[in-house]
Amino acid sequence: MSSDSAPWRGIAALSVALALSQFFRGCLAVIAPELQHDLQLSPAGFGALSSCFFIAFGLAQVPVGIAFDRWGVGRPTRWLMAQGTVSALLFMAAPSGPVAMLAQAGLGLACAPIFMGLMHYTLAALSPQRSVGVLGRANAVGMLGALAATAPLGWAAHAWGWRNPLLLAAVAMALACAGVWRWVRDEGHADARAESVPQMLGSSLALLARPALWTLIPLCVAMAAGTTFRNAWGGPYFADVFALPAGARGLALAVLSGMGIVTAIGLPVLVRRGSLRGTIARGAAVGVAAAVLLALAPAVGLGLNLTLLAVLVTIGMLHPLVMTHGRELLPPAQRGRGLGVLNSFVFLGSGFAAWLFGQVADAGQQRGWSAPDIYSAIFGLAALLALAGLLPYLRSPVPPSDGAARR
């Protein structure tokens, strides 16, 4: 870092990039019916399209973590974001489902280093206690991108079609890339640079032999129980069950993103008043309860079901807290790779859930199920996924920062 202000400028640049990443993660949800029509996609095809982003994102996490340890956050992030600008333009112009899937995979690769890079960069520059608050605020800034992918995108798509707003998003990606290129100028870890790339890959895979990480990994996957609805399946749910048009779907999804912003701001406060581990466990338990209620009553009324879905979606906002917990369990020279391993499970889980929910919706349609019955089954799967993440986490090691806070 060249000066005291350099870390803050880098954090700001990465926070803006995170907002773009959140936009591209969530933009499919509000325009899902229009995409299915224009690209001739079945529910299963839409599930595959939405999973491409997250599968590419997840598969990139370990290589990106290795790059962070070896070269720092700035270099790999700016190069991947540059190709992301090209992918955004390709998606905007996509004439068919396969081309759109290729573009979504490219966007997944482009966004892969952003959130993990923000965490790695911030945690390297600040103390763990201060980082929780800074990352909470940065996550809230990022959620503004998710908010832009709701009602504003819905209104713009209704007025001008879905392609024109995505052209503006491609331009914004180019500008965010320029900011990261200018302000994020860090270096990797000296011990990591002494290792060869095959050695670093082997050490990344060796992290899976750490029992402590396996108390966190199921919860990393389980975050998809909430994020998949904000990023992909919330739009089809409101369209199929409540017959909402694009603008109204956008407003409903804006409520989900607004709840995410409130949660991102509130979670650091709960951590300071309690503990990191306790806050994560309670948040996951609330998500399980919301998913169960939605499975039992998927179509009671828009107000109640929107509220329950907003609560379920907040399980995804535990992401930075779980990453902070995992990072504290690892030695400094392996923290980039450790975040990569954990993050890969987060986004592979999202890709798998998006695909699985599409299979369920397709099978339900073929069997003549009603829309509420289809989504009851989907919410039931989400509840099982969230519970399968919570139970192992209850046996996770206490992070050092929790012990320091108690002392």
C-alpha positions in Angstrom: 0.0 0.0 0.0 1.6 3.3 -1.1 -0.3 5.5 1.4 -2.8 5.5 4.3 -5.6 6.3 1.8 -4.7 3.5 -0.6 -6.5 0.7 1.2 -9.7 2.8 1.4 -9.5 3.7 -2.3 -9.0 0.0 -3.1 -11.9 -1.0 -0.9 -14.2 1.6 -2.5 -13.2 0.5 -6.0 -13.9 -3.2 -5.2 -17.2 -2.2 -3.5 -18.4 -0.5 -6.7 -17.3 -3.6 -8.6 -19.3 -5.8 -6.2 -22.4 -3.8 -7.0 -21.9 -4.7 -10.7 -21.3 -8.3 -9.7 -24.6 -8.3 -7.7 -26.4 -6.8 -10.6 -25.3 -9.6 -13.0 -26.0 -12.3 -10.4 -29.6 -11.1 -10.0 -30.6 -9.6 -13.3 -32.1 -12.8 -14.7 -34.8 -13.0 -12.0 -36.8 -10.0 -13.1 -36.6 -10.6 -16.8 -36.9 -14.4 -16.7 -40.2 -14.7 -18.6 -39.0 -12.3 -21.3 -35.7 -14.2 -21.6 -37.6 -17.5 -21.8 -39.7 -16.1 -24.6 -37.0 -14.4 -26.7 -34.4 -17.2 -26.3 -37.0 -20.0 -26.5 -36.1 -21.6 -23.1 -38.1 -24.1 -21.2 -38.1 -23.9 -17.3 -35.3 -26.4 -17.4 -33.5 -24.3 -20.0 -33.8 -21.2 -17.9 -32.5 -23.2 -14.9 -29.5 -24.2 -17.0 -29.0 -20.6 -18.1 -29.0 -19.2 -14.6 -26.7 -22.0 -13.3 -24.0 -21.2 -15.9 -23.0 -18.0 -14.1 -22.7 -19.7 -10.7 -21.0 -22.8 -12.0 -18.3 -20.8 -13.8 -18.1 -18.5 -10.7 -17.7 -21.5 -8.4 -15.1 -23.4 -10.5 -13.0 -20.2 -10.7 -12.7 -19.7 -7.0 -9.7 -22.0 -6.2 -7.6 -20.7 -9.2 -8.5 -17.1 -8.2 -7.5 -17.8 -4.6 -4.2 -19.1 -5.8 -3.7 -16.0 -7.9 -4.5 -13.8 -4.9 -1.9 -15.5 -2.7 0.7 -15.3 -5.5 0.1 -11.9 -7.1 -2.4 -10.1 -4.9 -6.0 -9.1 -5.6 -5.6 -6.3 -8.2 -3.9 -8.1 -11.1 -6.3 -11.1 -11.6 -9.4 -9.0 -10.8 -8.8 -6.4 -13.4 -8.0 -8.9 -16.2 -11.1 -11.0 -15.5 -13.3 -7.9 -15.3 -12.0 -6.8 -18.7 -13.1 -10.0 -20.3 -16.4 -9.6 -18.3 -17.1 -6.4 -20.3 -16.9 -8.5 -23.5 -19.1 -11.2 -22.0 -21.7 -8.6 -20.9 -21.9 -7.3 -24.5 -22.2 -10.8 -25.8 -25.1 -11.5 -23.4 -26.8 -8.3 -24.5 -26.7 -9.3 -28.1 -27.3 -13.1 -27.6 -29.6 -14.5 -30.4 -30.2 -17.9 -28.7 -30.0 -19.8 -25.4 -26.5 -21.4 -26.1 -24.9 -18.0 -26.8 -26.5 -16.5 -23.7 -25.2 -19.5 -21.6 -21.7 -18.9 -22.9 -22.0 -15.2 -22.0 -23.3 -16.0 -18.6 -20.4 -18.3 -18.0 -18.0 -15.5 -19.0 -19.7 -13.1 -16.6 -19.4 -15.7 -13.9 -15.6 -15.8 -14.5 -15.5 -12.0 -14.5 -17.3 -11.6 -11.2 -15.5 -14.6 -9.5 -12.7 -12.5 -8.0 -14.7 -9.5 -6.9 -16.3 -10.4 -3.6 -13.5 -12.7 -2.5 -11.0 -10.0 -3.5 -12.8 -7.4 -1.5 -12.7 -9.7 1.5 -9.1 -10.7 1.1 -8.0 -7.1 0.4 -9.9 -5.7 3.4 -8.9 -8.4 5.9 -5.3 -7.9 4.9 -5.4 -4.2 5.4 -7.6 -4.0 8.6 -8.0 -5.9 11.9 -10.7 -8.7 12.0 -12.9 -6.7 14.3 -12.8 -3.6 12.1 -13.1 -5.6 8.9 -16.5 -7.0 9.9 -18.0 -3.5 10.0 -16.3 -2.4 6.8 -17.3 -5.5 4.9 -20.9 -5.1 6.1 -21.0 -1.6 4.7 -19.3 -2.7 1.5 -21.8 -5.6 1.2 -24.6 -3.1 1.6 -23.1 -1.0 -1.2 -22.9 -4.2 -3.3 -26.6 -4.8 -2.7 -27.4 -1.6 -4.4 -26.4 -3.4 -7.6 -28.9 -6.2 -6.7 -31.5 -3.5 -6.1 -30.8 -2.0 -9.6 -31.5 -5.5 -11.0 -35.1 -5.4 -9.6 -37.6 -2.6 -10.1 -35.4 -0.3 -12.2 -34.5 -3.2 -14.5 -38.1 -4.3 -14.7 -39.3 -0.8 -15.6 -36.5 -0.4 -18.2 -37.2 -3.8 -19.7 -40.9 -3.0 -19.9 -40.1 0.4 -21.6 -37.2 -0.5 -23.9 -36.7 -4.3 -23.8 -34.2 -6.2 -21.7 -31.2 -5.8 -24.1 -30.8 -2.0 -23.8 -30.4 -2.0 -20.0 -27.8 -4.7 -20.2 -25.9 -2.6 -22.7 -25.7 0.1 -20.0 -24.5 -2.6 -17.5 -21.7 -3.6 -19.9 -20.5 0.1 -20.0 -20.7 0.2 -16.2 -18.6 -3.0 -16.0 -15.9 -1.3 -18.1 -15.9 1.7 -15.8 -15.7 -0.4 -12.7 -12.8 -2.3 -14.2 -10.9 0.9 -14.8 -11.4 1.8 -11.1 -10.0 -1.5 -9.9 -7.1 -1.1 -12.4 -6.3 2.3 -10.9 -6.7 1.8 -7.2 -6.2 -1.9 -6.3 -2.4 -2.2 -6.4 -1.4 -4.9 -3.9 1.1 -7.8 -3.9 0.8 -11.4 -3.0 2.3 -13.3 0.0 6.0 -13.9 -0.1 5.6 -17.5 1.1 3.0 -18.2 -1.6 5.3 -16.8 -4.3 8.0 -19.3 -3.2 5.6 -22.2 -4.1 5.1 -23.4 -7.6 1.6 -23.3 -9.1 1.2 -27.1 -8.9 2.3 -27.0 -5.2 -0.3 -24.2 -4.6 -3.0 -26.2 -6.3 -2.1 -29.3 -4.2 -2.1 -27.2 -1.0 -5.6 -25.9 -2.0 -6.9 -29.4 -2.3 -5.2 -30.3 0.9 -7.3 -27.8 2.7 -10.3 -30.1 2.2 -8.6 -32.5 4.6 -9.1 -30.0 7.5 -12.1 -31.2 9.5 -12.8 -27.7 10.7 -13.6 -26.5 7.2 -16.2 -29.2 6.7 -18.3 -27.7 9.5 -18.5 -24.6 7.3 -18.7 -26.1 3.8 -22.3 -27.4 4.1 -23.4 -23.9 5.2 -21.6 -22.4 2.2 -23.7 -24.6 -0.1 -26.9 -23.9 1.9 -26.7 -20.2 1.2 -28.2 -21.1 -2.2 -31.5 -21.8 -0.4 -31.9 -18.0 -0.3 -29.7 -16.5 -3.0 -31.2 -18.6 -5.8 -34.6 -16.9 -5.3 -33.0 -13.4 -5.3 -30.8 -14.2 -8.3 -33.0 -16.4 -10.5 -36.2 -18.1 -9.2 -37.9 -15.2 -7.4 -39.1 -13.7 -10.6 -40.6 -16.9 -12.0 -42.2 -17.5 -8.6 -44.0 -14.1 -8.5 -44.9 -14.5 -12.2 -46.3 -18.1 -12.0 -48.0 -18.0 -8.6 -49.1 -14.3 -8.3 -49.2 -13.4 -12.1 -47.1 -10.3 -11.6 -45.9 -8.4 -14.7 -42.3 -7.3 -15.1 -42.7 -4.0 -13.3 -44.5 -5.5 -10.3 -42.0 -8.4 -10.2 -39.2 -5.8 -10.1 -40.9 -4.1 -7.1 -41.2 -7.5 -5.3 -37.6 -8.3 -6.0 -36.6 -4.8 -4.8 -38.1 -5.7 -1.4 -35.9 -8.8 -1.3 -32.8 -6.7 -2.1 -33.9 -4.0 0.3 -34.1 -6.6 3.1 -30.6 -7.7 2.0 -29.3 -4.2 2.5 -30.8 -3.9 5.9 -29.4 -7.3 6.9 -25.9 -6.4 5.6 -25.9 -3.3 7.8 -27.4 -5.1 10.8 -25.3 -8.2 10.9 -22.0 -6.5 12.0 -24.0 -4.9 14.8 -25.2 -8.3 16.0 -21.7 -9.6 15.8 -20.4 -6.8 18.0 -23.1 -7.3 20.5 -22.9 -11.1 20.5 -20.4 -13.3 18.5 -19.6 -14.2 15.0 -20.5 -17.8 15.3 -23.7 -17.2 17.2 -24.9 -14.6 14.7 -24.3 -17.0 11.8 -26.1 -19.9 13.6 -29.1 -17.8 14.4 -29.4 -16.4 10.9 -29.3 -19.8 9.4 -32.0 -21.1 11.8 -34.3 -18.2 10.8 -33.7 -19.1 7.1 -34.7 -22.7 7.8 -38.0 -21.6 9.5 -38.9 -19.3 6.6 -38.3 -22.0 4.0 -40.5 -24.5 5.9 -43.3 -21.9 6.1 -43.1 -21.2 2.4 -43.2 -24.9 1.6 -46.3 -25.3 3.7 -48.1 -22.2 2.3 -46.6 -21.0 -1.0 -49.6 -19.0 -2.1 -51.4 -17.6 0.9 -51.0 -14.0 -0.2 -48.5 -11.7 -1.9 -47.7 -9.7 1.3 -47.1 -12.7 3.6 -45.2 -14.8 1.0 -43.1 -11.9 0.0 -42.2 -11.3 3.6 -41.3 -14.9 4.2 -39.2 -15.0 1.0 -37.4 -11.8 2.1 -36.5 -13.6 5.4 -35.3 -16.7 3.5 -33.2 -14.6 1.1 -31.2 -13.1 4.1 -29.5 -16.5 4.6 -27.3 -15.5 1.7 -26.2 -12.4 3.6 -24.3 -14.6 6.0 -21.7 -15.0 3.3 -19.1 -12.5 4.5 -19.5 -13.7 8.1 -18.9 -17.3 7.1 -15.9 -16.3 5.0 -14.5 -14.4 7.9 -14.9 -17.4 10.2 -13.2 -19.6 7.7 -10.3 -17.2 7.1 -9.6 -17.1 10.8 -9.1 -20.8 10.9 -6.2 -20.7 8.3 -2.6 -19.6 8.2 -1.9 -16.3 6.5 -0.1 -17.7 3.4 -3.2 -20.0 2.7 -6.0 -17.6 3.3 -6.6 -16.6 -0.4 -6.8 -20.3 -1.3 -8.9 -21.0 1.7 -11.4 -18.3 0.7 -11.3 -19.8 -2.8 -12.2 -23.3 -1.5 -15.1 -22.0 0.6 -16.4 -19.6 -2.0 -16.3 -22.4 -4.6 -18.9 -24.3 -2.6 -21.0 -21.1 -2.2 -21.4 -20.6 -5.9 -21.4 -24.2 -7.0 -24.2 -24.6 -4.6 -26.0 -21.7 -6.2 -25.5 -23.2 -9.6 -26.7 -26.6 -8.5 -29.8 -25.2 -6.8 -30.8 -23.1 -9.8 -30.5 -26.1 -12.1 -32.3 -28.4 -9.6 -35.2 -26.0 -9.1 -35.5 -25.8 -12.9 -35.7 -29.6 -13.1 -38.4 -29.7 -10.4 -40.4 -27.0 -12.2 -40.1 -28.8 -15.5 -41.2 -32.1 -14.0 -44.1 -30.5 -12.2 -45.4 -28.9 -15.4 -45.1 -32.2 -17.3 -47.2 -33.9 -14.5 -49.8 -31.2 -14.5 -49.0 -29.8 -11.0 -50.4 -26.4 -10.2 -47.9 -23.5 -9.8 -48.3 -23.4 -5.9 -47.6 -27.2 -5.8 -44.4 -26.8 -7.9 -43.1 -24.0 -5.7 -44.1 -25.9 -2.5 -41.7 -28.7 -3.6 -39.0 -26.1 -4.5 -39.3 -24.4 -1.1 -39.2 -27.8 0.6 -35.9 -28.5 -1.1 -34.6 -25.1 0.0 -35.6 -25.9 3.6 -33.7 -29.3 3.5 -30.7 -27.5 2.0 -30.7 -24.8 4.7 -31.1 -27.4 7.5 -28.3 -29.5 6.1 -26.0 -26.5 6.3 -27.0 -25.4 9.8 -26.6 -28.7 11.6 -22.8 -29.2 10.9 -22.2 -25.5 11.6 -23.4 -25.9 15.1 -20.2 -28.1 15.7 -17.8 -25.5 14.1 -14.8 -24.3 16.0 -15.0 -21.0 17.8 -13.2 -18.4 15.7 -10.3 -16.6 17.4 -12.1 -13.2 17.2 -15.0 -14.5 19.3 -12.5 -15.6 22.0 -10.8 -12.2 21.8 -14.1 -10.4 22.2 -15.0 -12.5 25.3 -11.6 -11.7 26.9 
